[in-house]
Amino acid sequence: METIDAVTALAALAQDNRLDVFRLLVQAGPDGLPAGSVAHELGLAPNTLTFHFDRLRQAGLVTVRRDGRSMIYAARFEVMTDLLGFLTDNCCGGKPELCAPTVCKPATKTKPKTRETAP
């Protein structure tokens, strides 16, 4: 991964709603989730969510595909793995075998915090 790509990805994730969206998509796995499900799960307005999805797509962190009338978004695990590798390339004094693996292995689901709606 090039430095500019890492900066773009990190900038996209440096916002709480986008980070929650990305984490939810990671939890969903390779099949992804419909945009409406993401909006409902996180309590985000559809127009706001579209903006966040666009930023994540531009950073290469998510993909989108149409399924009938639904837009299905999914995390790009290979990009996330590349970003983790970029961040840990020089860890442990240049002895990567001493560092934790940088391969993404989806584990247990931890639910991101949902947004409270204002009264």
C-alpha positions in Angstrom: 0.0 0.0 0.0 1.2 3.4 -0.9 1.4 6.2 1.8 -1.2 8.3 0.0 -3.6 5.4 0.0 -3.1 4.8 3.7 -3.6 8.5 4.4 -6.9 8.5 2.4 -8.2 5.4 4.2 -7.2 6.7 7.6 -8.8 10.0 6.8 -12.1 8.3 5.8 -12.1 6.3 9.0 -11.3 9.3 11.2 -15.0 10.2 11.7 -17.2 8.4 14.2 -20.1 7.7 11.9 -17.9 6.3 9.1 -15.9 4.2 11.5 -19.1 2.8 12.9 -20.3 2.0 9.3 -17.1 0.4 8.4 -17.0 -1.7 11.6 -20.6 -2.8 11.0 -19.7 -3.9 7.4 -16.7 -5.8 8.7 -18.9 -7.6 11.1 -21.4 -8.4 8.3 -18.7 -10.2 6.4 -18.1 -10.4 2.7 -21.8 -10.5 1.8 -22.3 -7.0 3.2 -25.5 -5.2 4.2 -28.2 -3.2 2.4 -27.9 0.5 3.0 -31.3 0.6 4.7 -30.1 -2.0 7.3 -27.0 0.0 8.0 -29.1 3.2 8.4 -31.5 1.4 10.7 -28.8 -0.3 12.8 -26.8 2.9 13.4 -29.7 5.3 13.5 -28.4 7.4 10.6 -30.5 9.4 8.1 -30.2 8.0 4.6 -28.8 11.2 3.0 -26.1 11.4 5.7 -25.3 7.7 5.2 -24.9 8.2 1.5 -22.3 10.8 2.1 -20.4 8.5 4.5 -20.6 5.5 2.1 -19.2 7.8 -0.7 -16.2 8.7 1.4 -15.5 5.1 2.3 -15.9 4.0 -1.3 -13.5 6.8 -2.5 -11.0 5.5 0.0 -11.3 2.0 -1.4 -12.6 0.6 1.9 -16.0 -0.6 0.7 -17.7 -1.8 -2.4 -21.3 -1.4 -3.5 -23.5 -3.6 -5.7 -27.2 -3.4 -6.7 -29.5 -6.2 -5.7 -32.9 -5.3 -7.1 -33.8 -2.0 -5.5 -31.3 -2.3 -2.7 -27.7 -1.1 -2.6 -25.5 -3.6 -0.8 -22.3 -2.3 0.8 -19.5 -4.6 1.9 -16.1 -4.0 3.5 -13.1 -4.7 1.3 -11.1 -7.0 3.6 -8.1 -7.1 1.3 -7.7 -3.3 1.6 -8.2 -3.4 5.4 -5.5 -6.1 5.6 -3.2 -4.0 3.4 -3.8 -1.0 5.6 -3.0 -3.0 8.7 0.1 -4.4 7.0 1.2 -0.9 6.1 0.8 0.3 9.7 2.7 -2.6 11.1 5.4 -3.0 8.4 8.2 -1.9 10.7 6.9 -3.1 14.0 9.0 -5.0 16.5 12.3 -3.5 15.3 12.0 -4.9 11.8 11.2 -8.5 13.1 7.6 -8.9 11.9 7.5 -12.5 13.2 7.4 -11.0 16.7 4.3 -9.0 15.9 0.7 -10.1 15.9 -0.6 -11.3 12.5 -2.0 -8.5 10.3 -4.5 -10.7 8.4 -8.1 -9.9 9.1 -10.0 -12.8 10.6 -13.6 -11.9 11.4 -14.3 -13.1 14.9 -17.2 -12.4 17.3 -19.7 -9.7 16.5 -19.4 -6.6 18.7 -22.2 -4.2 18.0 -21.2 -0.6 17.3 -22.9 2.0 19.4 -26.2 3.1 17.9 -26.9 6.8 17.6 -29.5 8.3 19.9 -32.1 10.3 18.0 -32.9 13.7 19.3 -36.5 14.2 20.7 
